[in-house]
Amino acid sequence: MRMTKSLIKACTDTLMSNLKRNLQEHSYEAVYNKTFELVPADNDELRGRCFRLRHKVLCEENGYECPTDPANFIESDEYDDRARHFMLKHRVSHEVVGTLRVILPNDEAPGESFPMQELCDHPLLKFDSRALHLCEISRFVMAPRFRKRASDGKFLSAYSEQDVVQIQDSGKTKQIRRQIPYAQAALLQGAFEAAMQAQILDCVWMVEPLHLPSLQKIGFAYRVLGPQVKSHGGLQPLIFNIKHVLDTMRHEAPHCWTIISDNGRLQNMADMLAQNHWQDGLIDQACKDMIYQKLLS
């Protein structure tokens, strides 16, 4: 009898825990979609808005990538013509509050496909057959008003489930649960879909080291590609597989997975692509041989 009661209690606790988790996921998704809209920047006017935000964050705020003409309030480079661009729009203010681009491989010159190839000498980036199956996420920035906490970086807002708020007159503080702990989530949705539409699952990304703990909190699985590079104050080159990221995130941060996977649509897309284009490991034998030769030299 006692064992039966314990079993019933365990089942009830599990059911309630799953119910609470599902309610939190749907609540987060509803609030997020009510607040932000992901917009593909697929014309000159929309891309111009992305470039202006990049100028504001990179050039005006941080002093990087400044154009030669100070009256030119856009930030753009030679990779933009070969990239897919996305912007995150705040629904109430209609302000562009975030942007990123996905650079696809250069079929004619794979070794000159990505900015990371100029800065990082990892053999994986130098091997043409591998570069043709990669893409790079870059110029990933959020507007300054979404980066006001001490844990936020120069470009992206940190993952945070709670904020510390000062109570007026009393001098005390209290913890307030954030309804949107990871504001730029939908931009990753856009990046993942753009990569997979090009039949690509493996992506590279140079990330501000301060943002790595946020990636770990949302279950964003990645591998480090060598030491930090001297760009934009120091960035960490990473490589990740979209399917692996979504698989991990689904269990470790289902609320973020719901947004980034578009409620599972991109998970299904990644599963199908991985099934059709399966490879034995991230680094194939030819690339391993190249790394070995580099170590011997």
N, C-alpha and C positions, 0 to 999 in steps of 0.2 A: 504493500500500500504506500509506504513511504517512498519507495523507488518510483512508483507511478506518479506521485505528486511532484517529485523532483523532475521527472521527465516532462510532465505537463508545464511546470514552471520554466524549464529551459526552453521549451518550444515557444511558450508565450513571450519570453524575454527576447528570443531571436526574432519572432514575428513583429514585436513592437519596435525593436531596433531597426529592422528593415523598413518598416512603415515610416519611422521618423526620418531615416536616411532618404527615402523616396520623396517625402514632403519637402525636405531641405533642398534636394536637387531641383524639384519643380519650382520651388519658391525662388531659388537663385536664378534659374533660367528665366522665369517671368520678369523678375526685377531687372536682370541684365538686358534682356531684349527690349524692355520698356525704356531703358536708359540709353543704349547704344545701338547703332546700326552699322554693319559692315558694308562698305561700298567699294566695288571694283573701280579703280581709277582708269577707265578704259577710253578716255578722250583727253584732248589737250587741256581743257578747262579743269577737269578733275585732277589730272596729273600736276597741273600748275599749283593747285591747292596743297597737294602733298609736298611739292618742292618748296613752297613758302613755309610750311611747318618745319621742314628739314632745315631751312635757313634759320628760322627762329631758334631752334634747339641747338643745332650744330654750330652755326656761325655766331649769332648774336649772344646766345647764352654761354657757350663753351669756347668760342674762338677757333673752331676747327673748320676746315674746308671752306674758308672765306673766299668769295668770288673776287676776281681782280677789280671788277667795277663795284664800288661800294653802294651804288644806287641800284644794283641788281639784287632784289630781295628773294631770289630763288637759289636753291642749292641743287646742282645737277652735275652728272659726269657722263663719261662715255659708255658706262654700263646700263644707263637708263633705257636706251633704245631697245635693249635685248632683255628687258625685265618686265615682269607683271607687277603692277602697283596696286596697293589697297589702302583705303583710308577708313578710319573709325570716326563716325560722326555722332555727336551728342544730339539726341533727338529733340531736346527742349530748346537748346540754344542754336542748333544747326551748325555748331562750330566743329571744325575738323580737329579732333583731339589726339589722333594717333595715325601713324602710317608705317608701312614697310614695303619692301620690294623683294621679289624673288627673281634672281638672275639665273637664266637657263644656260646650259652649256653652249659654247661656240663650236658648231660642227666643223667649221673650216680650220679652226686653231684651238683645239681643246685645252692646250697648255696656257692659253690666254683668256680663259672663260670667266674667271672670278677675281675680285680684288684680293681674296685670301691667298691666291697663288703668288701674288707679288710680295706678300709679307711673311708667309709661313712656308718653310722648305720641307714639310713632310712629304715623303715619296708618294703617298696616296694622291696628292694633288698634282704631281708631275707626270703620272702615268696616264697617257691619253685615253686608254680604254676604260679607266675608272672615272676620269673627269667627265666623260660623256654621259655617265650615269649619276652625276651629282647635280645639285643646284645650290645656290647660296642665298641665305636670308641676310639682308643688310638694310642699312638706313632705317632701323627699327626704333622709332622714337615715340614718346608721348608728350603732350603739351605740358608746360611748366605747372599749370594749376592742378595737374594730376600727379605731381611729384613733390609734395610739400612736406612729407615726413622725413625724419632723420634716416630711416632705413631705405628711402628711395634713392635711386641712382641718378646719374647725369642724363640718362636717356629713357629709362623705363621705371615704372612704379613697382615697388616691392610687393610680394604677396603678403597680405596681412589680414587676419580674421577679426582683429580687434583694434580699436583706437583708444588711446588714453585721452580723456577730455577733462579739462579744468572746470570745476563747478564754481560758478560765479559766487562771490562774497564769502564763501566758506573756506576757500583755499584748498579744498580737497580735490582729489581726482577720482574718476570712475572709468571702468572699462565698458566700451560700447561695441557691440558686435557689428562688423561691417557687412552690409548687404551684398557688396561686390568686392571680394577680397583681391581679385586679379583683373584689373580693368582692361588690359590689352588682350584678353583671351581670344576675342573674335578675330583679331588680326592673324593669329596663328592658324585659325580655321581657314582664312583666305590663303595663307601661304601653303598649308598642307594640300588644299584642293588644287592650287595652281601647279604644284610639283607633281601631284599624281595625274593630273590631266596630261602632263608631259611624260607619263610613264616612269616617274622617278620617285623612289622611296627614301633614298639617302641624301641628306642635306648637310651643309656646313654653315657655320654661323660664328661670328666673332662677337663675344659677349663681354660686357663689363663684369669683372670678377665679383663685384658687389651683388650682382643679380643671380649668381649661381645658387645660393641658398633658396631663393624663390623658386627656381626651376626644380630643385629637389623636393620642395614642399608640395608641388603640384604633380609629382611623379613623372617629371620630364627626364627620361633616361637618356644619357649622352655619354660620349667618350671624348677625352681631351686629346687634341692633336698638337702635342708639343708645348713649349713654353709660351708665355704671353708675348704678344707682338707690340711693338711701339707704334701704336696708332690710336688716336682719340684718347690719349691719356693712359693707354694700356688695355688691351683686349685679350680675352682667352679664346683661341680657336677651338671649336667643338665640331664633332660630327654626330649625327643621330639618324636613326631610322624611324620613319613616321609610324609604321605599324607597331614597332617596339614601344615608342612613346605612348601611343594610344592604348595599347594593351596594358602597360604599367599604370597609366593615369586612370584607367577605368576602375582599377581596384584601389589605388591610393588617393585619388582626388576626383571622385565621380562627379562632383558639382562642376569642376572645371572641364572634365571630359565631356559633359553634356553640351557645353558651349563650343569647345574646340572641335569636337567630332560632329557638330550639328545634329545633336540628339541621336548619334549612332550612324548617320549616313556616311560620314567619312571613314568610320571604322569598317563598315562593309566594303567600301571602296578600297581601303588598304588591304583588307583580307584577300579580296579578289586579285589585286595587283601582285601581292606577295605569292599567291598560289600560282599565278601565271609566269612570274619572273623570278622564281626562287633561285638563290645562289648559295653555294656552300660557304657561308661565313661572309663577314663584311669585307675582309681583305683576301682576295683570291691568291693563288699560288704565285702567279707572275709578279704581283705586287710584293708578296713576301720575299721573293728572290731579290727584288730591287732594294728592299729595305736591308736585307742581309748584305748585299754588295756595298751599300752606303756605309754600313757599320764597319766593314772591313777596310774601306778606303781611308 
